[in-house]
Amino acid sequence: MEKVLVEVFLPSANKSYDVYIPLKLRFYEVTFLISKAISELSNGFFNDQEVSLFCEKSTGKLLNVNRSSEELGLRNGSKLMLL
């Protein structure tokens, strides 16, 4: 399975996490997995909710959760923000 390494910034903790994500997986599945993991790693700064959103860190543009990471154009070094 092809994966890319992205940086996920968590504003509530002012901290970034490096995460490998599969290119072919739909982003709603990626969102679920990453938000669960970061909820555990953030020591209470991020509470996993039913609705977590990802956006591009530089533009603030929300990512379409119905597309795959590959369709969204994510590549190694992409920077995302988890809200």
ZAPATI-756398 format. One record per residue: residue in three letters; residue number from 0; x, z, y of N, C-alpha, C, O in turn. Coordinates in nm, 3 decimals, decimal comma. Example, Ala and Ser with C-alpha at 12.3 -4.5 7.8 and 13.67 -1.06 7.14 Angstrom:
REM residues 2
ALA | 0 | 1,319 | 0,780 | -0,569 | 1,230 | 0,780 | -0,450 | 1,320 | 0,780 | -0,330 | 1,424 | 0,846 | -0,332
SER | 1 | 1,285 | 0,708 | -0,225 | 1,367 | 0,714 | -0,106 | 1,290 | 0,787 | 0,003 | 1,341 | 0,804 | 0,114
END
This chain:
REM residues 83
MET | 0 | 0,084 | 0,000 | -0,118 | 0,000 | 0,000 | 0,000 | 0,089 | 0,000 | 0,124 | 0,177 | 0,085 | 0,139
GLU | 1 | 0,065 | -0,094 | 0,212 | 0,141 | -0,101 | 0,337 | 0,095 | 0,007 | 0,433 | -0,025 | 0,031 | 0,449
LYS | 2 | 0,190 | 0,070 | 0,496 | 0,160 | 0,176 | 0,593 | 0,242 | 0,153 | 0,719 | 0,346 | 0,087 | 0,717
VAL | 3 | 0,192 | 0,210 | 0,829 | 0,267 | 0,208 | 0,954 | 0,281 | 0,352 | 1,003 | 0,196 | 0,437 | 0,975
LEU | 4 | 0,387 | 0,377 | 1,076 | 0,412 | 0,509 | 1,132 | 0,366 | 0,509 | 1,277 | 0,418 | 0,434 | 1,359
VAL | 5 | 0,267 | 0,594 | 1,307 | 0,215 | 0,603 | 1,444 | 0,235 | 0,744 | 1,496 | 0,249 | 0,839 | 1,419
GLU | 6 | 0,234 | 0,756 | 1,627 | 0,242 | 0,887 | 1,691 | 0,102 | 0,925 | 1,736 | 0,036 | 0,849 | 1,807
VAL | 7 | 0,057 | 1,043 | 1,694 | -0,076 | 1,092 | 1,733 | -0,055 | 1,209 | 1,829 | 0,002 | 1,312 | 1,792
PHE | 8 | -0,102 | 1,193 | 1,953 | -0,090 | 1,297 | 2,055 | -0,218 | 1,379 | 2,057 | -0,328 | 1,324 | 2,058
LEU | 9 | -0,202 | 1,510 | 2,057 | -0,314 | 1,603 | 2,063 | -0,311 | 1,673 | 2,198 | -0,232 | 1,766 | 2,216
PRO | 10 | -0,395 | 1,630 | 2,294 | -0,389 | 1,686 | 2,430 | -0,412 | 1,837 | 2,436 | -0,349 | 1,905 | 2,517
SER | 11 | -0,501 | 1,889 | 2,352 | -0,531 | 2,032 | 2,359 | -0,411 | 2,119 | 2,323 | -0,403 | 2,234 | 2,367
ALA | 12 | -0,318 | 2,067 | 2,246 | -0,198 | 2,142 | 2,209 | -0,075 | 2,089 | 2,281 | 0,033 | 2,146 | 2,269
ASN | 13 | -0,091 | 1,978 | 2,355 | 0,020 | 1,911 | 2,421 | 0,134 | 1,885 | 2,322 | 0,251 | 1,912 | 2,349
LYS | 14 | 0,095 | 1,832 | 2,205 | 0,189 | 1,811 | 2,097 | 0,161 | 1,678 | 2,029 | 0,046 | 1,633 | 2,023
SER | 15 | 0,265 | 1,615 | 1,977 | 0,252 | 1,488 | 1,906 | 0,290 | 1,506 | 1,760 | 0,375 | 1,589 | 1,726
TYR | 16 | 0,227 | 1,428 | 1,676 | 0,254 | 1,429 | 1,532 | 0,280 | 1,286 | 1,487 | 0,211 | 1,193 | 1,530
ASP | 17 | 0,380 | 1,267 | 1,401 | 0,407 | 1,136 | 1,342 | 0,330 | 1,128 | 1,211 | 0,340 | 1,216 | 1,126
VAL | 18 | 0,253 | 1,020 | 1,197 | 0,165 | 1,006 | 1,081 | 0,175 | 0,865 | 1,025 | 0,174 | 0,768 | 1,101
TYR | 19 | 0,184 | 0,854 | 0,894 | 0,177 | 0,724 | 0,828 | 0,031 | 0,695 | 0,798 | -0,041 | 0,779 | 0,744
ILE | 20 | -0,014 | 0,575 | 0,834 | -0,151 | 0,536 | 0,803 | -0,151 | 0,400 | 0,732 | -0,071 | 0,313 | 0,765
PRO | 21 | -0,240 | 0,384 | 0,636 | -0,249 | 0,257 | 0,564 | -0,308 | 0,147 | 0,653 | -0,398 | 0,173 | 0,733
LEU | 22 | -0,256 | 0,027 | 0,639 | -0,303 | -0,085 | 0,721 | -0,441 | -0,134 | 0,680 | -0,517 | -0,180 | 0,765
LYS | 23 | -0,475 | -0,127 | 0,554 | -0,599 | -0,186 | 0,503 | -0,720 | -0,092 | 0,510 | -0,833 | -0,138 | 0,496
LEU | 24 | -0,699 | 0,036 | 0,530 | -0,806 | 0,135 | 0,532 | -0,885 | 0,125 | 0,663 | -0,826 | 0,110 | 0,770
ARG | 25 | -1,017 | 0,133 | 0,654 | -1,100 | 0,133 | 0,774 | -1,068 | 0,257 | 0,857 | -1,037 | 0,363 | 0,803
PHE | 26 | -1,076 | 0,242 | 0,990 | -1,027 | 0,350 | 1,076 | -1,115 | 0,474 | 1,073 | -1,068 | 0,582 | 1,107
TYR | 27 | -1,244 | 0,462 | 1,033 | -1,324 | 0,584 | 1,021 | -1,272 | 0,672 | 0,908 | -1,283 | 0,794 | 0,915
GLU | 28 | -1,214 | 0,611 | 0,804 | -1,153 | 0,688 | 0,696 | -1,021 | 0,750 | 0,742 | -0,991 | 0,864 | 0,709
VAL | 29 | -0,945 | 0,674 | 0,816 | -0,819 | 0,724 | 0,872 | -0,846 | 0,841 | 0,966 | -0,776 | 0,942 | 0,961
THR | 30 | -0,947 | 0,827 | 1,050 | -0,983 | 0,933 | 1,145 | -1,017 | 1,062 | 1,071 | -0,972 | 1,170 | 1,110
PHE | 31 | -1,096 | 1,051 | 0,967 | -1,135 | 1,168 | 0,888 | -1,011 | 1,238 | 0,830 | -0,997 | 1,360 | 0,842
LEU | 32 | -0,923 | 1,161 | 0,769 | -0,804 | 1,219 | 0,704 | -0,708 | 1,283 | 0,805 | -0,660 | 1,394 | 0,783
ILE | 33 | -0,682 | 1,213 | 0,913 | -0,587 | 1,264 | 1,013 | -0,643 | 1,386 | 1,085 | -0,570 | 1,482 | 1,109
SER | 34 | -0,771 | 1,383 | 1,119 | -0,827 | 1,497 | 1,191 | -0,826 | 1,623 | 1,104 | -0,805 | 1,733 | 1,155
LYS | 35 | -0,849 | 1,608 | 0,973 | -0,840 | 1,723 | 0,882 | -0,698 | 1,779 | 0,879 | -0,677 | 1,900 | 0,888
ALA | 36 | -0,601 | 1,689 | 0,866 | -0,461 | 1,733 | 0,858 | -0,415 | 1,800 | 0,988 | -0,352 | 1,905 | 0,984
ILE | 37 | -0,447 | 1,740 | 1,100 | -0,403 | 1,796 | 1,229 | -0,476 | 1,925 | 1,260 | -0,421 | 2,013 | 1,326
SER | 38 | -0,599 | 1,939 | 1,214 | -0,671 | 2,064 | 1,230 | -0,594 | 2,179 | 1,164 | -0,586 | 2,289 | 1,220
GLU | 39 | -0,539 | 2,154 | 1,048 | -0,462 | 2,256 | 0,978 | -0,325 | 2,279 | 1,043 | -0,277 | 2,393 | 1,047
LEU | 40 | -0,263 | 2,174 | 1,093 | -0,128 | 2,185 | 1,150 | -0,125 | 2,242 | 1,291 | -0,022 | 2,293 | 1,335
SER | 41 | -0,236 | 2,234 | 1,363 | -0,235 | 2,269 | 1,506 | -0,257 | 2,417 | 1,535 | -0,261 | 2,456 | 1,652
ASN | 42 | -0,272 | 2,498 | 1,435 | -0,289 | 2,642 | 1,453 | -0,405 | 2,676 | 1,547 | -0,391 | 2,761 | 1,635
GLY | 43 | -0,518 | 2,609 | 1,528 | -0,637 | 2,641 | 1,605 | -0,656 | 2,564 | 1,734 | -0,759 | 2,582 | 1,799
PHE | 44 | -0,561 | 2,481 | 1,776 | -0,576 | 2,405 | 1,898 | -0,673 | 2,288 | 1,882 | -0,732 | 2,242 | 1,980
PHE | 45 | -0,691 | 2,242 | 1,759 | -0,784 | 2,133 | 1,732 | -0,873 | 2,174 | 1,617 | -0,825 | 2,202 | 1,508
ASN | 46 | -1,004 | 2,177 | 1,642 | -1,100 | 2,207 | 1,537 | -1,161 | 2,078 | 1,489 | -1,220 | 2,002 | 1,566
ASP | 47 | -1,146 | 2,053 | 1,361 | -1,201 | 1,932 | 1,301 | -1,353 | 1,934 | 1,318 | -1,420 | 2,028 | 1,276
GLN | 48 | -1,404 | 1,830 | 1,379 | -1,547 | 1,818 | 1,402 | -1,599 | 1,696 | 1,330 | -1,522 | 1,615 | 1,279
GLU | 49 | -1,730 | 1,682 | 1,325 | -1,788 | 1,564 | 1,264 | -1,747 | 1,439 | 1,340 | -1,729 | 1,333 | 1,280
VAL | 50 | -1,732 | 1,451 | 1,471 | -1,698 | 1,334 | 1,552 | -1,562 | 1,356 | 1,617 | -1,548 | 1,432 | 1,713
SER | 51 | -1,463 | 1,287 | 1,565 | -1,331 | 1,285 | 1,627 | -1,305 | 1,141 | 1,669 | -1,343 | 1,048 | 1,598
LEU | 52 | -1,242 | 1,124 | 1,781 | -1,217 | 0,991 | 1,835 | -1,069 | 0,967 | 1,854 | -0,993 | 1,059 | 1,886
PHE | 53 | -1,029 | 0,844 | 1,832 | -0,893 | 0,802 | 1,861 | -0,897 | 0,698 | 1,972 | -0,986 | 0,613 | 1,976
CYS | 54 | -0,800 | 0,706 | 2,060 | -0,785 | 0,604 | 2,162 | -0,637 | 0,571 | 2,176 | -0,550 | 0,645 | 2,129
GLU | 55 | -0,611 | 0,458 | 2,240 | -0,472 | 0,423 | 2,269 | -0,424 | 0,519 | 2,376 | -0,493 | 0,542 | 2,475
LYS | 56 | -0,307 | 0,573 | 2,357 | -0,257 | 0,674 | 2,451 | -0,232 | 0,617 | 2,590 | -0,261 | 0,683 | 2,690
SER | 57 | -0,181 | 0,496 | 2,598 | -0,144 | 0,440 | 2,728 | -0,263 | 0,391 | 2,809 | -0,262 | 0,400 | 2,932
THR | 58 | -0,367 | 0,340 | 2,741 | -0,480 | 0,281 | 2,814 | -0,607 | 0,364 | 2,809 | -0,694 | 0,350 | 2,895
GLY | 59 | -0,619 | 0,451 | 2,709 | -0,741 | 0,528 | 2,692 | -0,852 | 0,450 | 2,623 | -0,964 | 0,500 | 2,612
LYS | 60 | -0,822 | 0,330 | 2,577 | -0,921 | 0,246 | 2,511 | -0,953 | 0,304 | 2,373 | -0,863 | 0,328 | 2,293
LEU | 61 | -1,084 | 0,326 | 2,346 | -1,126 | 0,379 | 2,218 | -1,105 | 0,276 | 2,108 | -1,122 | 0,156 | 2,130
LEU | 62 | -1,068 | 0,324 | 1,990 | -1,047 | 0,236 | 1,876 | -1,177 | 0,220 | 1,798 | -1,249 | 0,317 | 1,777
ASN | 63 | -1,205 | 0,098 | 1,755 | -1,324 | 0,068 | 1,677 | -1,304 | 0,119 | 1,535 | -1,218 | 0,068 | 1,462
VAL | 64 | -1,382 | 0,218 | 1,494 | -1,363 | 0,282 | 1,365 | -1,405 | 0,193 | 1,248 | -1,374 | 0,223 | 1,133
ASN | 65 | -1,475 | 0,084 | 1,275 | -1,520 | -0,006 | 1,170 | -1,417 | -0,112 | 1,134 | -1,439 | -0,192 | 1,043
ARG | 66 | -1,307 | -0,113 | 1,203 | -1,200 | -0,209 | 1,176 | -1,086 | -0,138 | 1,105 | -1,073 | -0,016 | 1,111
SER | 67 | -1,004 | -0,215 | 1,038 | -0,888 | -0,158 | 0,971 | -0,776 | -0,139 | 1,073 | -0,781 | -0,193 | 1,184
SER | 68 | -0,677 | -0,063 | 1,035 | -0,562 | -0,041 | 1,122 | -0,493 | -0,173 | 1,153 | -0,446 | -0,195 | 1,265
GLU | 69 | -0,489 | -0,261 | 1,054 | -0,429 | -0,392 | 1,072 | -0,508 | -0,476 | 1,173 | -0,450 | -0,541 | 1,259
GLU | 70 | -0,641 | -0,473 | 1,162 | -0,726 | -0,548 | 1,254 | -0,715 | -0,494 | 1,397 | -0,732 | -0,569 | 1,493
LEU | 71 | -0,688 | -0,366 | 1,409 | -0,672 | -0,305 | 1,541 | -0,536 | -0,336 | 1,603 | -0,513 | -0,308 | 1,720
GLY | 72 | -0,447 | -0,394 | 1,524 | -0,316 | -0,431 | 1,575 | -0,216 | -0,317 | 1,578 | -0,115 | -0,324 | 1,649
LEU | 73 | -0,243 | -0,211 | 1,502 | -0,149 | -0,099 | 1,500 | -0,023 | -0,139 | 1,425 | -0,028 | -0,212 | 1,326
ARG | 74 | 0,088 | -0,089 | 1,473 | 0,217 | -0,118 | 1,410 | 0,306 | 0,005 | 1,425 | 0,269 | 0,102 | 1,491
ASN | 75 | 0,422 | 0,001 | 1,363 | 0,515 | 0,113 | 1,373 | 0,541 | 0,144 | 1,520 | 0,574 | 0,055 | 1,598
GLY | 76 | 0,527 | 0,270 | 1,557 | 0,553 | 0,313 | 1,694 | 0,430 | 0,315 | 1,783 | 0,440 | 0,356 | 1,898
SER | 77 | 0,314 | 0,271 | 1,732 | 0,192 | 0,277 | 1,814 | 0,164 | 0,421 | 1,851 | 0,189 | 0,513 | 1,772
LYS | 78 | 0,111 | 0,441 | 1,971 | 0,083 | 0,577 | 2,019 | -0,066 | 0,592 | 2,040 | -0,129 | 0,517 | 2,115
LEU | 79 | -0,123 | 0,691 | 1,970 | -0,266 | 0,718 | 1,976 | -0,290 | 0,859 | 2,027 | -0,200 | 0,943 | 2,026
MET | 80 | -0,412 | 0,883 | 2,072 | -0,450 | 1,016 | 2,118 | -0,576 | 1,056 | 2,042 | -0,671 | 0,977 | 2,032
LEU | 81 | -0,577 | 1,177 | 1,989 | -0,691 | 1,230 | 1,913 | -0,774 | 1,320 | 2,002 | -0,724 | 1,418 | 2,059
LEU | 82 | -0,902 | 1,286 | 2,015 | -0,994 | 1,364 | 2,100 | -1,103 | 1,425 | 2,016 | -1,191 | 1,494 | 2,069
END
